[in-house]
């Protein structure tokens, strides 16, 4: 069972503002990732299972702690786009 905590109304109001803001930017981020994945799929920028590529792309783009390159993050080799 969680210990009972108490917060001020100001904290409640500020937390609501931050939550609304972060939810908005998360929705925008997910839309950008979806657009990139669809473009990569259309342009045939990858070889591999689409579901794995998409999952790794979401993990990579939403990861707040890693500053590795995309290829390093997913363990991919660079291929020619021609």
Phi, psi and omega in degrees: 000138180285141176293146180288130177242163177229140178226162178276162176298324179298318178297316178303312182295316180293321178297322178296317179298315180294318179298316178299317180295312183292325176296322179296312182288331175294320178295319177295319179297315180297323178295318178296319178296316179299317178297318179296315180299316179297321177294315179299321179294313181296318182278357182056051182275002180214161172235124181147177181291123182305321182296323179289316178301313181298316180298315179295323179296315177299314179301314182296311184290329182264358180285122184268355185250339184263136176242023178285161175290164179300314181296320178293319182299316184261000178071032184265157171258149178283132175242163178287140180271005181271000000 
